[in-house]
Amino acid sequence: MRNKIIAALFLIRILFAGAAAAETLTLESCVRTALEKHPDMVAAESKVASKKAAVGQSAADSRPQIKGGATNTRSDSTDSATDSGRYNASISLEQSVYDWGKRGLKIEGARISMGAADAEYLDTRDKIIAGVRSAYYNLNRAMRQHEVAKARFENYQKRLLWAKSYYEVGTKPKIEVTKAESDLANSKLALVKAESATEQYRAQLASSMGIPMMDIKNVADVLSYKEWSVPIDQAVERAVLNRPDLASQRKKVEYAETVLALEKKGLSPEISASAGYNAYGSAPFDDNGWNAKLSLNFPLYDGGLTRSRVQGAEADLVTARAQLDSASNGVMLEVRKAWYALAEAREALNASLEAERQAKETYELAEGRYEAGVGSSLEISDAVESYASAQTNTILSLYECKAKRLDLEKAMGGLEE
């Protein structure tokens, strides 16, 4: 009975493994998995949480601070007949009343840092989505090229059979067989390389999803061309508004402005208040009393520290603004280059499709002539190679359209899942 149960469980495991292996991964499912599993996303989310906590820490300084304490002191000496002890218990409340806006600027600075972390999170998200899409397109390209290499190999196998049959009946010389065998061997090598490239891109896709040891079998083919375009001025405008790295750079400028305002208040006075209650004596609560205090602290001179900090903050602000301008210029250039590259890729695809159509017609004519025994080995070899090359060029053109569109979408920012 036990053996039957084990055998049944083993069979179920095999069936489930087969179903998992046969599952076709879509681009959308790969992106979702990456956004859930990729360690860079986990790190970015944790950084946002850390900055959010820092806002709470900054705000805590503006809230009342309550402290309590208790002591018990005992002493003994030869001059005293009995032990003596003293107790002290206290509780106090402290509150900063006004600091000329310094506390608010610290909180604002923490909020700006959290906003910058949010922008960095979105930038990380865009990079992960782009990495998955790029790996997915590369795998699609490799799988299509593998099919072309396989068809090329099968064509040469068929041509070798024909060459042997013609040689056996005496209609073709031995060199036809030798040439066919040589072409078949070369096509086998190309097929092996195509298989290896496909497996490498499977590994790349798994790594881009954050699961490097994932065994990827089937993926949906999305390499087919779909018309997509956006006016160049709208692409630039969207990039300026949506690019997370630009948003992060703008937050750095805001933070530098906040730090400068805070440093300018370095010699500002502060008003604070406190109140407390003490119970003390030789026994608990022998005596007690309360106290209250209102303090005004007015720094008069700090040796030039505030002035130096203000100068440093002013320089940091100039640097942040210049870096923002430089980043904006770079983004605009990136968008324009990506836009023109996509337009070029679309034109190249049209040319590749036409070349493939003509190469296919030539191959079919050459195959018919060779099958009828009137064609030459050179003619059929050239036709097979030209057709395979044209198919490969079309695949590359389709891939370039996908890749260049991805480049433009990355340049505009805000990639969708």
C-alpha positions as CSV (number, residue, x, y, z in Angstrom):
1,M,0.0,0.0,0.0
2,R,2.8,2.4,0.9
3,N,4.5,1.7,-2.4
4,K,1.3,2.5,-4.2
5,I,1.0,5.8,-2.4
6,I,4.6,6.8,-3.2
7,A,4.1,5.9,-6.8
8,A,0.9,8.0,-7.0
9,L,2.6,11.0,-5.4
10,F,5.5,10.6,-7.8
11,L,3.1,10.5,-10.8
12,I,1.3,13.6,-9.5
13,R,4.7,15.4,-9.1
14,I,5.6,14.5,-12.7
15,L,2.3,15.7,-14.0
16,F,2.6,19.0,-12.2
17,A,6.2,19.4,-13.3
18,G,5.1,18.8,-16.9
19,A,2.4,21.4,-16.6
20,A,4.8,24.0,-15.1
21,A,7.3,23.3,-17.8
22,A,4.7,23.7,-20.5
23,E,3.4,27.0,-19.1
24,T,3.9,29.9,-21.5
25,L,5.3,33.0,-19.8
26,T,3.9,36.3,-21.1
27,L,5.8,39.5,-21.0
28,E,3.2,40.9,-18.5
29,S,3.7,38.0,-16.1
30,C,7.5,38.3,-16.2
31,V,7.3,42.0,-15.4
32,R,4.9,41.4,-12.5
33,T,7.2,38.7,-11.1
34,A,10.2,41.0,-11.3
35,L,8.4,43.8,-9.5
36,E,7.5,41.4,-6.7
37,K,10.8,39.4,-6.5
38,H,13.7,41.5,-7.7
39,P,16.0,42.5,-4.8
40,D,16.5,46.0,-6.2
41,M,12.7,46.6,-5.7
42,V,12.9,45.3,-2.2
43,A,15.8,47.6,-1.4
44,A,14.0,50.6,-3.0
45,E,10.8,50.0,-1.0
46,S,12.8,49.7,2.2
47,K,14.6,53.0,1.5
48,V,11.3,54.8,1.1
49,A,10.1,53.3,4.4
50,S,13.3,54.5,6.1
51,K,12.9,58.0,4.8
52,K,9.3,58.0,5.9
53,A,10.4,57.0,9.4
54,A,12.9,59.9,9.3
55,V,10.0,62.3,8.8
56,G,8.5,61.0,12.0
57,Q,11.8,61.4,13.8
58,S,12.1,65.0,12.7
59,A,8.6,65.7,13.8
60,A,9.2,64.2,17.3
61,D,11.3,67.2,18.3
62,S,8.3,69.4,18.1
63,R,6.3,67.3,20.5
64,P,6.4,67.4,24.3
65,Q,9.1,65.3,25.9
66,I,8.2,63.6,29.2
67,K,10.9,62.2,31.5
68,G,10.7,60.4,34.8
69,G,13.2,59.1,37.3
70,A,13.8,57.7,40.8
71,T,16.8,57.2,43.1
72,N,17.3,55.6,46.5
73,T,20.6,56.4,48.3
74,R,21.6,54.7,51.5
75,S,24.7,55.2,53.7
76,D,26.2,53.7,56.8
77,S,29.0,54.9,59.1
78,T,30.5,54.1,62.5
79,D,29.3,57.4,63.9
80,S,25.7,56.5,63.2
81,A,23.8,53.9,65.1
82,T,21.4,53.2,62.3
83,D,21.5,53.2,58.5
84,S,20.3,56.3,56.8
85,G,18.6,56.6,53.4
86,R,17.3,59.2,51.0
87,Y,14.7,58.9,48.2
88,N,14.1,61.1,45.2
89,A,11.5,60.7,42.5
90,S,10.8,63.2,39.7
91,I,8.7,63.7,36.5
92,S,9.3,66.5,34.1
93,L,7.7,67.9,30.9
94,E,9.7,69.8,28.3
95,Q,8.4,71.6,25.2
96,S,10.1,73.7,22.7
97,V,7.9,76.8,22.3
98,Y,9.4,78.6,19.3
99,D,12.6,78.3,17.4
100,W,12.1,80.8,14.5
101,G,11.1,78.0,12.0
102,K,14.1,75.8,12.3
103,R,12.1,72.8,13.4
104,G,9.7,73.2,10.5
105,L,12.6,73.4,8.0
106,K,14.0,70.1,9.4
107,I,10.7,68.4,9.0
108,E,10.4,69.8,5.5
109,G,13.9,68.6,4.6
110,A,13.0,65.1,5.8
111,R,9.8,65.1,3.6
112,I,11.8,66.2,0.6
113,S,14.3,63.3,1.2
114,M,11.3,61.0,1.3
115,G,10.1,62.5,-2.0
116,A,13.5,61.9,-3.5
117,A,13.4,58.2,-2.3
118,D,10.0,57.9,-3.9
119,A,11.5,59.2,-7.2
120,E,14.4,56.8,-6.9
121,Y,11.9,54.0,-6.3
122,L,10.1,54.8,-9.5
123,D,13.4,55.0,-11.3
124,T,14.4,51.6,-10.1
125,R,11.0,50.3,-11.1
126,D,11.5,51.7,-14.7
127,K,14.9,50.1,-14.9
128,I,13.6,46.7,-13.8
129,I,10.7,46.8,-16.3
130,A,13.0,47.8,-19.0
131,G,15.5,45.1,-18.1
132,V,12.7,42.4,-18.3
133,R,11.4,43.7,-21.6
134,S,14.8,43.9,-23.1
135,A,15.6,40.3,-22.0
136,Y,12.2,39.1,-23.2
137,Y,12.7,40.7,-26.7
138,N,16.2,39.2,-26.9
139,L,14.9,35.7,-26.1
140,N,12.1,36.2,-28.7
141,R,14.8,37.2,-31.2
142,A,17.0,34.2,-30.3
143,M,14.1,31.8,-30.6
144,R,13.2,33.0,-34.0
145,Q,16.8,32.9,-35.2
146,H,17.0,29.3,-33.8
147,E,13.9,28.4,-36.0
148,V,15.6,30.0,-39.0
149,A,18.8,28.0,-38.3
150,K,16.8,24.8,-37.9
151,A,15.0,25.4,-41.2
152,R,18.3,26.1,-42.9
153,F,19.7,22.8,-41.5
154,E,16.6,20.9,-42.7
155,N,16.9,22.5,-46.2
156,Y,20.5,21.3,-46.4
157,Q,19.5,17.8,-45.2
158,K,16.9,17.6,-48.0
159,R,19.4,18.9,-50.6
160,L,21.9,16.2,-49.5
161,L,19.4,13.5,-50.1
162,W,18.7,14.9,-53.5
163,A,22.4,15.2,-54.4
164,K,23.0,11.6,-53.3
165,S,20.0,10.3,-55.4
166,Y,21.2,12.3,-58.5
167,Y,24.7,11.0,-58.0
168,E,23.5,7.4,-57.7
169,V,21.6,7.6,-61.0
170,G,24.5,9.5,-62.7
171,T,22.8,12.8,-63.3
172,K,25.1,14.8,-60.9
173,P,28.8,14.5,-60.2
174,K,30.3,13.5,-56.8
175,I,31.2,17.1,-56.0
176,E,27.4,17.8,-55.6
177,V,27.3,15.3,-52.7
178,T,30.5,16.7,-51.2
179,K,29.3,20.3,-51.4
180,A,26.0,19.3,-49.8
181,E,27.7,17.5,-47.0
182,S,29.9,20.6,-46.3
183,D,27.0,22.9,-46.3
184,L,25.1,20.6,-44.0
185,A,28.0,20.5,-41.5
186,N,28.2,24.3,-41.5
187,S,24.5,24.7,-41.0
188,K,24.7,22.2,-38.0
189,L,27.3,24.4,-36.4
190,A,25.1,27.5,-36.9
191,L,22.2,25.6,-35.3
192,V,24.2,24.7,-32.3
193,K,25.3,28.3,-31.8
194,A,21.6,29.4,-32.1
195,E,20.6,26.9,-29.5
196,S,23.3,28.1,-27.1
197,A,22.3,31.7,-27.6
198,T,18.6,30.9,-26.9
199,E,19.6,29.2,-23.6
200,Q,21.8,32.2,-22.6
201,Y,18.9,34.6,-23.1
202,R,16.6,32.3,-21.1
203,A,19.1,32.7,-18.2
204,Q,19.2,36.5,-18.8
205,L,15.4,36.7,-18.6
206,A,15.4,34.7,-15.4
207,S,18.0,37.0,-13.9
208,S,16.2,40.2,-14.9
209,M,13.2,38.8,-13.0
210,G,15.2,38.4,-9.9
211,I,15.1,34.6,-10.0
212,P,18.4,33.6,-11.7
213,M,17.9,29.8,-11.3
214,M,14.4,29.9,-12.8
215,D,14.0,27.3,-15.5
216,I,12.2,29.1,-18.4
217,K,10.8,26.9,-21.2
218,N,8.1,28.7,-23.2
219,V,7.5,32.4,-23.7
220,A,4.9,34.1,-25.9
221,D,6.3,35.7,-29.1
222,V,5.7,39.5,-29.0
223,L,8.2,40.4,-31.7
224,S,5.7,41.2,-34.3
225,Y,5.6,44.8,-35.3
226,K,2.7,47.1,-34.2
227,E,2.5,50.7,-35.3
228,W,3.3,53.0,-32.5
229,S,4.4,56.6,-32.6
230,V,4.4,59.8,-30.6
231,P,5.2,63.4,-31.8
232,I,8.7,64.3,-30.8
233,D,7.7,67.5,-29.0
234,Q,5.2,65.5,-26.9
235,A,7.9,62.9,-26.2
236,V,10.2,65.6,-24.8
237,E,7.5,67.2,-22.8
238,R,6.5,63.9,-21.2
239,A,10.1,63.1,-20.4
240,V,10.6,66.4,-18.6
241,L,7.5,65.8,-16.5
242,N,7.7,62.0,-15.9
243,R,11.4,61.0,-15.7
244,P,12.0,59.8,-12.2
245,D,15.6,60.7,-12.2
246,L,14.7,64.3,-13.1
247,A,12.1,64.3,-10.3
248,S,14.8,63.1,-7.9
249,Q,17.2,65.8,-9.1
250,R,14.5,68.4,-8.5
251,K,14.0,67.1,-5.0
252,K,17.8,67.6,-4.4
253,V,17.4,71.2,-5.4
254,E,14.5,71.6,-3.0
255,Y,16.5,70.0,-0.3
256,A,19.5,72.3,-0.9
257,E,17.1,75.3,-0.7
258,T,15.7,74.0,2.6
259,V,19.2,73.4,4.0
260,L,20.3,76.9,3.1
261,A,17.2,78.4,4.8
262,L,17.9,76.3,7.9
263,E,21.6,77.3,8.0
264,K,20.6,81.0,7.9
265,K,18.8,80.5,11.1
266,G,21.9,79.2,12.9
267,L,22.0,82.3,15.3
268,S,18.2,82.5,15.8
269,P,17.0,82.5,19.4
270,E,15.0,79.6,20.9
271,I,12.2,79.6,23.5
272,S,11.5,76.5,25.5
273,A,9.4,75.7,28.5
274,S,9.6,73.0,31.1
275,A,7.7,71.9,34.2
276,G,8.3,69.2,36.8
277,Y,7.4,67.6,40.1
278,N,9.8,66.1,42.7
279,A,9.2,63.9,45.7
280,Y,12.1,63.4,48.1
281,G,13.3,62.8,51.6
282,S,14.5,60.1,54.0
283,A,11.3,58.2,53.4
284,P,9.1,58.3,50.2
285,F,7.2,61.5,49.9
286,D,8.7,63.2,53.0
287,D,8.8,66.3,51.0
288,N,7.7,67.4,47.6
289,G,7.5,70.3,45.2
290,W,7.0,71.4,41.7
291,N,8.9,73.7,39.4
292,A,8.3,75.5,36.1
293,K,10.7,77.3,33.7
294,L,10.5,79.4,30.6
295,S,13.9,79.9,28.8
296,L,15.1,82.1,26.1
297,N,18.4,81.2,24.5
298,F,20.0,83.8,22.2
299,P,23.3,82.8,20.5
300,L,25.5,85.9,20.1
301,Y,28.6,84.6,18.4
302,D,29.6,81.1,17.2
303,G,33.1,81.8,15.8
304,G,31.8,82.2,12.2
305,L,30.4,78.6,12.1
306,T,26.9,79.8,10.8
307,R,28.5,82.0,8.1
308,S,30.6,79.1,6.9
309,R,27.7,76.7,6.8
310,V,25.6,79.3,4.9
311,Q,28.3,79.6,2.3
312,G,28.6,75.9,2.0
313,A,24.8,75.5,1.6
314,E,24.8,78.3,-1.1
315,A,27.5,76.4,-3.0
316,D,25.5,73.1,-2.7
317,L,22.4,74.8,-4.0
318,V,24.3,76.2,-7.1
319,T,25.7,72.7,-7.7
320,A,22.2,71.1,-7.4
321,R,20.6,73.5,-9.8
322,A,23.5,73.1,-12.4
323,Q,23.1,69.3,-12.1
324,L,19.4,69.6,-12.7
325,D,20.0,71.7,-15.8
326,S,22.6,69.2,-17.1
327,A,20.3,66.3,-16.4
328,S,17.4,68.0,-18.2
329,N,19.7,68.6,-21.3
330,G,20.8,65.0,-21.3
331,V,17.2,63.7,-21.1
332,M,16.1,65.9,-24.0
333,L,19.0,64.7,-26.1
334,E,18.2,61.1,-25.1
335,V,14.6,61.5,-26.2
336,R,15.4,63.0,-29.5
337,K,18.0,60.4,-30.4
338,A,15.7,57.6,-29.4
339,W,12.9,59.1,-31.5
340,Y,15.0,59.3,-34.6
341,A,16.4,55.8,-34.0
342,L,12.9,54.3,-33.8
343,A,11.9,56.1,-37.1
344,E,15.1,54.6,-38.7
345,A,14.2,51.1,-37.4
346,R,10.7,51.3,-38.9
347,E,12.1,52.2,-42.3
348,A,14.7,49.4,-42.0
349,L,12.0,46.9,-41.2
350,N,10.0,47.7,-44.4
351,A,13.2,47.2,-46.5
352,S,13.9,43.9,-44.7
353,L,10.4,42.6,-45.3
354,E,10.7,43.3,-49.0
355,A,14.1,41.7,-49.2
356,E,12.8,38.6,-47.4
357,R,9.9,38.3,-49.8
358,Q,12.2,38.4,-52.8
359,A,14.7,36.0,-51.3
360,K,11.9,33.5,-50.6
361,E,10.8,33.6,-54.2
362,T,14.3,33.0,-55.4
363,Y,14.8,30.1,-53.0
364,E,11.5,28.5,-54.1
365,L,12.6,28.7,-57.7
366,A,16.0,27.4,-57.0
367,E,14.6,24.5,-54.9
368,G,12.2,23.6,-57.7
369,R,15.0,23.6,-60.3
370,Y,17.3,21.5,-58.1
371,E,14.6,19.0,-57.3
372,A,13.9,18.6,-61.0
373,G,17.6,18.0,-61.5
374,V,18.4,21.1,-63.6
375,G,19.8,23.4,-60.9
376,S,23.4,23.5,-59.6
377,S,24.7,23.2,-56.1
378,L,26.0,26.8,-56.2
379,E,22.5,28.1,-57.2
380,I,20.7,26.2,-54.4
381,S,23.4,27.1,-51.8
382,D,23.2,30.8,-52.7
383,A,19.4,30.7,-52.5
384,V,19.3,28.9,-49.1
385,E,21.9,31.3,-47.7
386,S,20.2,34.4,-49.1
387,Y,16.8,33.3,-47.8
388,A,18.2,32.5,-44.3
389,S,20.1,35.8,-44.3
390,A,17.0,37.7,-45.3
391,Q,14.9,36.0,-42.6
392,T,17.6,36.8,-40.0
393,N,17.7,40.5,-41.1
394,T,13.9,40.7,-40.7
395,I,14.1,39.2,-37.2
396,L,16.8,41.7,-36.3
397,S,14.7,44.6,-37.8
398,L,11.7,43.4,-35.7
399,Y,13.9,43.3,-32.6
400,E,15.3,46.7,-33.4
401,C,11.8,48.2,-33.6
402,K,11.0,46.7,-30.2
403,A,14.3,47.8,-28.7
404,K,14.2,51.3,-30.1
405,R,10.6,51.8,-28.9
406,L,11.7,50.6,-25.5
407,D,14.5,53.1,-25.5
408,L,12.1,55.9,-26.4
409,E,9.7,54.8,-23.6
410,K,12.5,54.7,-21.1
411,A,13.6,58.1,-22.2
412,M,10.1,59.5,-21.7
413,G,9.8,57.8,-18.3
414,G,6.9,56.1,-16.5
415,L,7.1,52.6,-18.1
416,E,3.9,50.7,-17.8
417,E,3.7,47.1,-16.6
